[in-house]
Amino acid sequence: MTDLKYDPVLHNQKAFLEKASKRRGFREAYDALETEYALALEMLSARTRAGLTQEAVADRMGTTKSAVSRLEGAGKHAPSMASLKRYADAVGCTLKIEFIPQPIKRRAAAQPIVRADAPKAARRST
């Protein structure tokens, strides 16, 4: 296994967002990728806690540093469950995925899906 010293580059997410939010269109673009950015932040935080470089994670996963970089890149690629599980294992974590109920305001806009072949009683209830 590669024995690399980890020297993290400090990143102040709050300061970055304050500065970037002054650019026109940034907020809308950032909000559209909110879930992807949250995943990327979780991955980077886990790797930082483990004290590992991308190269060390890649070695543990049996892949390349560039593949790990792509996994950690928000919005560029949609990682598979298998890749996320291998990444989690490489950084000493367990992968946990949650479905969190949305506030009632947002759910009200979503209508239940009723299949055309559903019983008539189910179709009338919508």
N, CA and C atoms as a LAMMPS dump frame, in Angstrom:
ITEM: TIMESTEP
0
ITEM: NUMBER OF ATOMS
378
ITEM: BOX BOUNDS ff ff ff
-5.0000000000000000e+02 5.0000000000000000e+02
-5.0000000000000000e+02 5.0000000000000000e+02
-5.0000000000000000e+02 5.0000000000000000e+02
ITEM: ATOMS id mol type element x y z
1 1 1 N 0.839 -1.174 0
2 1 2 C 0 0 0
3 1 3 C 0.885 1.239 0
4 2 1 N 0.461 2.268 -0.688
5 2 2 C 1.21 3.509 -0.771
6 2 3 C 1.194 4.215 0.574
7 3 1 N 2.361 4.621 1.04
8 3 2 C 2.459 5.345 2.308
9 3 3 C 2.728 6.815 1.991
10 4 1 N 1.669 7.599 1.937
11 4 2 C 1.789 9.008 1.59
12 4 3 C 1.445 9.87 2.791
13 5 1 N 2.171 10.96 2.935
14 5 2 C 1.85 11.904 4.006
15 5 3 C 0.734 12.811 3.518
16 6 1 N -0.227 13.011 4.38
17 6 2 C -1.385 13.826 4.031
18 6 3 C -1.186 15.238 4.568
19 7 1 N -1.221 16.202 3.66
20 7 2 C -1.092 17.605 4.021
21 7 3 C -2.295 18.331 3.415
22 8 1 N -3.4 18.435 4.172
23 8 2 C -4.632 18.967 3.582
24 8 3 C -4.502 20.44 3.192
25 9 1 N -5.178 20.772 2.107
26 9 2 C -5.272 22.156 1.674
27 9 3 C -6.493 22.731 2.381
28 10 1 N -6.298 23.79 3.126
29 10 2 C -7.408 24.375 3.867
30 10 3 C -8.413 25.002 2.91
31 11 1 N -9.668 24.767 3.184
32 11 2 C -10.75 25.315 2.36
33 11 3 C -11.84 25.803 3.299
34 12 1 N -12.183 27.063 3.161
35 12 2 C -13.238 27.641 3.98
36 12 3 C -14.499 27.714 3.123
37 13 1 N -15.377 26.73 3.278
38 13 2 C -16.587 26.636 2.459
39 13 3 C -17.48 27.857 2.632
40 14 1 N -17.612 28.351 3.848
41 14 2 C -18.478 29.501 4.097
42 14 3 C -17.955 30.736 3.361
43 15 1 N -16.656 30.986 3.454
44 15 2 C -16.064 32.141 2.768
45 15 3 C -16.191 31.986 1.257
46 16 1 N -15.982 30.765 0.757
47 16 2 C -16.116 30.511 -0.674
48 16 3 C -17.527 30.838 -1.137
49 17 1 N -18.537 30.35 -0.409
50 17 2 C -19.927 30.584 -0.799
51 17 3 C -20.291 32.054 -0.745
52 18 1 N -19.8 32.769 0.264
53 18 2 C -20.085 34.209 0.368
54 18 3 C -19.539 34.953 -0.847
55 19 1 N -18.321 34.633 -1.215
56 19 2 C -17.695 35.306 -2.356
57 19 3 C -18.359 34.892 -3.67
58 20 1 N -18.58 33.612 -3.843
59 20 2 C -19.142 33.107 -5.091
60 20 3 C -20.59 33.537 -5.286
61 21 1 N -21.348 33.688 -4.195
62 21 2 C -22.764 34.043 -4.32
63 21 3 C -22.969 35.45 -4.869
64 22 1 N -21.923 36.231 -4.938
65 22 2 C -22.014 37.575 -5.513
66 22 3 C -22.044 37.53 -7.04
67 23 1 N -21.643 36.387 -7.607
68 23 2 C -21.662 36.252 -9.063
69 23 3 C -23.084 35.981 -9.543
70 24 1 N -23.441 36.595 -10.649
71 24 2 C -24.776 36.446 -11.202
72 24 3 C -25.014 34.988 -11.615
73 25 1 N -26.142 34.435 -11.212
74 25 2 C -26.52 33.079 -11.58
75 25 3 C -25.918 31.987 -10.705
76 26 1 N -24.999 32.357 -9.803
77 26 2 C -24.348 31.34 -8.982
78 26 3 C -25.341 30.62 -8.081
79 27 1 N -26.17 31.354 -7.374
80 27 2 C -27.083 30.768 -6.395
81 27 3 C -28.012 29.746 -7.054
82 28 1 N -28.57 30.08 -8.209
83 28 2 C -29.476 29.166 -8.892
84 28 3 C -28.736 27.885 -9.308
85 29 1 N -27.541 28.056 -9.853
86 29 2 C -26.753 26.897 -10.285
87 29 3 C -26.35 26.041 -9.089
88 30 1 N -25.955 26.688 -7.998
89 30 2 C -25.541 25.956 -6.796
90 30 3 C -26.731 25.203 -6.202
91 31 1 N -27.873 25.866 -6.122
92 31 2 C -29.06 25.224 -5.562
93 31 3 C -29.502 24.026 -6.399
94 32 1 N -29.335 24.108 -7.724
95 32 2 C -29.724 23.01 -8.602
96 32 3 C -28.877 21.766 -8.348
97 33 1 N -27.669 21.948 -7.836
98 33 2 C -26.766 20.824 -7.559
99 33 3 C -26.567 20.597 -6.058
100 34 1 N -27.532 21.027 -5.259
101 34 2 C -27.406 20.957 -3.796
102 34 3 C -27.074 19.553 -3.296
103 35 1 N -27.763 18.544 -3.792
104 35 2 C -27.528 17.175 -3.343
105 35 3 C -26.135 16.698 -3.726
106 36 1 N -25.715 17.016 -4.949
107 36 2 C -24.393 16.608 -5.416
108 36 3 C -23.288 17.264 -4.582
109 37 1 N -23.462 18.557 -4.263
110 37 2 C -22.469 19.251 -3.438
111 37 3 C -22.44 18.696 -2.017
112 38 1 N -23.595 18.338 -1.497
113 38 2 C -23.644 17.754 -0.154
114 38 3 C -22.898 16.42 -0.131
115 39 1 N -23.079 15.606 -1.17
116 39 2 C -22.37 14.331 -1.26
117 39 3 C -20.863 14.561 -1.35
118 40 1 N -20.452 15.497 -2.2
119 40 2 C -19.023 15.791 -2.354
120 40 3 C -18.424 16.258 -1.036
121 41 1 N -19.132 17.112 -0.317
122 41 2 C -18.637 17.603 0.968
123 41 3 C -18.51 16.464 1.973
124 42 1 N -19.482 15.545 1.995
125 42 2 C -19.411 14.385 2.889
126 42 3 C -18.199 13.518 2.556
127 43 1 N -17.973 13.305 1.272
128 43 2 C -16.845 12.47 0.853
129 43 3 C -15.519 13.118 1.247
130 44 1 N -15.389 14.4 0.97
131 44 2 C -14.146 15.1 1.308
132 44 3 C -13.925 15.133 2.816
133 45 1 N -14.99 15.337 3.567
134 45 2 C -14.873 15.357 5.032
135 45 3 C -14.43 13.996 5.562
136 46 1 N -14.995 12.931 5.007
137 46 2 C -14.626 11.579 5.444
138 46 3 C -13.16 11.286 5.124
139 47 1 N -12.723 11.69 3.931
140 47 2 C -11.324 11.452 3.553
141 47 3 C -10.382 12.268 4.422
142 48 1 N -10.773 13.504 4.739
143 48 2 C -9.955 14.359 5.605
144 48 3 C -9.848 13.758 7.005
145 49 1 N -10.984 13.294 7.556
146 49 2 C -10.969 12.663 8.879
147 49 3 C -10.062 11.44 8.895
148 50 1 N -10.043 10.71 7.783
149 50 2 C -9.207 9.511 7.699
150 50 3 C -7.74 9.858 7.477
151 51 1 N -7.468 11.117 7.129
152 51 2 C -6.086 11.539 6.899
153 51 3 C -5.48 10.93 5.647
154 52 1 N -6.311 10.76 4.623
155 52 2 C -5.852 10.094 3.403
156 52 3 C -5.811 11.056 2.215
157 53 1 N -4.911 10.786 1.298
158 53 2 C -4.868 11.498 0.029
159 53 3 C -5.77 10.768 -0.96
160 54 1 N -6.056 11.41 -2.083
161 54 2 C -6.818 10.73 -3.126
162 54 3 C -6.061 9.491 -3.606
163 55 1 N -4.752 9.599 -3.682
164 55 2 C -3.947 8.464 -4.135
165 55 3 C -4.049 7.287 -3.159
166 56 1 N -4.032 7.576 -1.863
167 56 2 C -4.142 6.506 -0.868
168 56 3 C -5.521 5.855 -0.924
169 57 1 N -6.573 6.675 -1.11
170 57 2 C -7.929 6.121 -1.234
171 57 3 C -8.004 5.253 -2.486
172 58 1 N -7.433 5.74 -3.571
173 58 2 C -7.431 4.975 -4.825
174 58 3 C -6.743 3.63 -4.634
175 59 1 N -5.629 3.632 -3.926
176 59 2 C -4.897 2.39 -3.666
177 59 3 C -5.767 1.415 -2.882
178 60 1 N -6.47 1.912 -1.876
179 60 2 C -7.346 1.055 -1.068
180 60 3 C -8.543 0.538 -1.867
181 61 1 N -9.007 1.339 -2.839
182 61 2 C -10.15 0.958 -3.659
183 61 3 C -9.751 0.096 -4.851
184 62 1 N -8.455 0.066 -5.149
185 62 2 C -7.999 -0.67 -6.32
186 62 3 C -8.299 0.054 -7.615
187 63 1 N -8.198 1.382 -7.573
188 63 2 C -8.489 2.198 -8.749
189 63 3 C -7.42 3.272 -8.89
190 64 1 N -7.687 4.288 -9.682
191 64 2 C -6.708 5.358 -9.91
192 64 3 C -7.09 6.624 -9.168
193 65 1 N -6.107 7.487 -8.987
194 65 2 C -6.34 8.777 -8.336
195 65 3 C -7.358 9.596 -9.133
196 66 1 N -7.27 9.539 -10.453
197 66 2 C -8.211 10.31 -11.273
198 66 3 C -9.644 9.804 -11.1
199 67 1 N -9.814 8.499 -10.881
200 67 2 C -11.155 7.956 -10.635
201 67 3 C -11.708 8.481 -9.31
202 68 1 N -10.853 8.563 -8.296
203 68 2 C -11.279 9.105 -6.997
204 68 3 C -11.618 10.588 -7.151
205 69 1 N -10.826 11.307 -7.903
206 69 2 C -11.091 12.724 -8.154
207 69 3 C -12.456 12.902 -8.815
208 70 1 N -12.776 12.052 -9.778
209 70 2 C -14.085 12.126 -10.439
210 70 3 C -15.211 11.817 -9.455
211 71 1 N -15.004 10.832 -8.568
212 71 2 C -16.019 10.506 -7.564
213 71 3 C -16.306 11.699 -6.657
214 72 1 N -15.245 12.421 -6.303
215 72 2 C -15.394 13.555 -5.384
216 72 3 C -15.842 14.833 -6.08
217 73 1 N -15.926 14.83 -7.397
218 73 2 C -16.308 16.032 -8.152
219 73 3 C -17.809 16.182 -8.238
220 74 1 N -18.356 17.148 -7.535
221 74 2 C -19.805 17.348 -7.482
222 74 3 C -20.38 17.703 -8.85
223 75 1 N -21.447 16.991 -9.219
224 75 2 C -22.195 17.332 -10.407
225 75 3 C -21.603 16.861 -11.718
226 76 1 N -20.386 16.351 -11.716
227 76 2 C -19.757 15.94 -12.964
228 76 3 C -20.108 14.5 -13.324
229 77 1 N -20.203 13.648 -12.325
230 77 2 C -20.482 12.235 -12.54
231 77 3 C -21.471 11.765 -11.481
232 78 1 N -22.23 10.764 -11.824
233 78 2 C -23.144 10.158 -10.862
234 78 3 C -22.534 8.822 -10.444
235 79 1 N -21.913 8.764 -9.264
236 79 2 C -21.261 7.525 -8.847
237 79 3 C -22.268 6.409 -8.584
238 80 1 N -21.854 5.192 -8.863
239 80 2 C -22.709 4.031 -8.602
240 80 3 C -22.699 3.725 -7.102
241 81 1 N -23.681 2.942 -6.688
242 81 2 C -23.73 2.521 -5.285
243 81 3 C -22.486 1.714 -4.936
244 82 1 N -22.051 0.861 -5.863
245 82 2 C -20.86 0.042 -5.609
246 82 3 C -19.639 0.93 -5.386
247 83 1 N -19.493 1.98 -6.188
248 83 2 C -18.352 2.888 -6.022
249 83 3 C -18.428 3.635 -4.697
250 84 1 N -19.628 4.084 -4.335
251 84 2 C -19.787 4.791 -3.063
252 84 3 C -19.468 3.869 -1.884
253 85 1 N -19.89 2.61 -1.967
254 85 2 C -19.593 1.65 -0.898
255 85 3 C -18.094 1.398 -0.786
256 86 1 N -17.422 1.236 -1.927
257 86 2 C -15.971 1.01 -1.908
258 86 3 C -15.244 2.238 -1.366
259 87 1 N -15.698 3.438 -1.736
260 87 2 C -15.091 4.674 -1.242
261 87 3 C -15.265 4.748 0.278
262 88 1 N -16.485 4.505 0.747
263 88 2 C -16.762 4.553 2.185
264 88 3 C -15.855 3.588 2.939
265 89 1 N -15.731 2.376 2.434
266 89 2 C -14.872 1.374 3.064
267 89 3 C -13.416 1.851 3.068
268 90 1 N -12.971 2.447 1.977
269 90 2 C -11.581 2.91 1.864
270 90 3 C -11.247 4.001 2.872
271 91 1 N -12.238 4.835 3.227
272 91 2 C -11.991 5.919 4.188
273 91 3 C -12.456 5.55 5.594
274 92 1 N -12.79 4.27 5.79
275 92 2 C -13.153 3.794 7.123
276 92 3 C -14.542 4.187 7.576
277 93 1 N -15.476 4.253 6.641
278 93 2 C -16.846 4.651 6.969
279 93 3 C -17.836 3.606 6.486
280 94 1 N -19.064 3.756 6.939
281 94 2 C -20.185 2.966 6.461
282 94 3 C -21.081 3.895 5.668
283 95 1 N -21.514 3.467 4.509
284 95 2 C -22.398 4.278 3.678
285 95 3 C -23.815 4.196 4.217
286 96 1 N -24.452 5.353 4.404
287 96 2 C -25.831 5.412 4.878
288 96 3 C -26.581 6.385 3.982
289 97 1 N -27.708 5.945 3.446
290 97 2 C -28.52 6.793 2.579
291 97 3 C -29.875 6.947 3.241
292 98 1 N -30.364 8.179 3.303
293 98 2 C -31.635 8.456 3.955
294 98 3 C -32.587 9.166 3.008
295 99 1 N -33.859 8.89 3.151
296 99 2 C -34.894 9.675 2.509
297 99 3 C -35.522 10.523 3.608
298 100 1 N -35.354 11.816 3.503
299 100 2 C -35.84 12.735 4.532
300 100 3 C -37.079 13.442 4
301 101 1 N -38.196 13.375 4.723
302 101 2 C -39.421 14.032 4.246
303 101 3 C -39.194 15.526 4.001
304 102 1 N -39.769 15.991 2.906
305 102 2 C -39.675 17.411 2.573
306 102 3 C -40.675 18.196 3.411
307 103 1 N -40.422 19.49 3.577
308 103 2 C -41.418 20.319 4.267
309 103 3 C -42.744 20.254 3.506
310 104 1 N -43.838 20.41 4.203
311 104 2 C -45.168 20.257 3.616
312 104 3 C -45.368 21.162 2.408
313 105 1 N -44.826 22.365 2.408
314 105 2 C -44.983 23.274 1.27
315 105 3 C -44.514 22.626 -0.024
316 106 1 N -43.375 21.98 0.001
317 106 2 C -42.807 21.385 -1.21
318 106 3 C -43.543 20.118 -1.603
319 107 1 N -44.029 19.355 -0.627
320 107 2 C -44.723 18.116 -0.932
321 107 3 C -46.091 18.378 -1.536
322 108 1 N -46.731 19.504 -1.19
323 108 2 C -48.072 19.795 -1.674
324 108 3 C -48.111 19.87 -3.193
325 109 1 N -47.031 20.3 -3.808
326 109 2 C -46.984 20.422 -5.263
327 109 3 C -46.898 19.059 -5.934
328 110 1 N -46.366 18.09 -5.249
329 110 2 C -46.215 16.758 -5.83
330 110 3 C -47.529 15.996 -5.698
331 111 1 N -48.027 15.509 -6.815
332 111 2 C -49.274 14.747 -6.816
333 111 3 C -48.943 13.261 -6.819
334 112 1 N -49.757 12.457 -6.168
335 112 2 C -49.501 11.012 -6.182
336 112 3 C -49.609 10.473 -7.605
337 113 1 N -48.815 9.474 -7.902
338 113 2 C -48.841 8.847 -9.21
339 113 3 C -49.793 7.672 -9.146
340 114 1 N -50.765 7.662 -10.032
341 114 2 C -51.724 6.566 -10.093
342 114 3 C -51.608 5.941 -11.468
343 115 1 N -51.321 4.659 -11.486
344 115 2 C -51.169 3.951 -12.753
345 115 3 C -52.518 3.807 -13.445
346 116 1 N -52.506 3.789 -14.754
347 116 2 C -53.737 3.655 -15.533
348 116 3 C -54.429 2.328 -15.267
349 117 1 N -53.645 1.296 -14.914
350 117 2 C -54.259 -0.008 -14.66
351 117 3 C -54.639 -0.207 -13.188
352 118 1 N -54.603 0.876 -12.413
353 118 2 C -54.978 0.798 -11.004
354 118 3 C -56.492 0.633 -10.891
355 119 1 N -56.983 0.04 -9.782
356 119 2 C -58.438 -0.088 -9.589
357 119 3 C -59.104 1.277 -9.665
358 120 1 N -60.376 1.3 -10.101
359 120 2 C -61.104 2.557 -10.276
360 120 3 C -61.15 3.374 -9
361 121 1 N -61.249 2.753 -7.854
362 121 2 C -61.306 3.477 -6.582
363 121 3 C -60.041 4.287 -6.371
364 122 1 N -58.922 3.725 -6.74
365 122 2 C -57.646 4.435 -6.566
366 122 3 C -57.559 5.614 -7.513
367 123 1 N -58.107 5.461 -8.732
368 123 2 C -58.03 6.564 -9.704
369 123 3 C -58.911 7.709 -9.276
370 124 1 N -60.052 7.437 -8.638
371 124 2 C -60.961 8.503 -8.21
372 124 3 C -60.429 9.306 -7.052
373 125 1 N -59.544 8.736 -6.249
374 125 2 C -59.078 9.418 -5.04
375 125 3 C -58.126 10.562 -5.318
376 126 1 N -57.704 10.755 -6.553
377 126 2 C -56.754 11.836 -6.853
378 126 3 C -57.432 13.047 -7.391
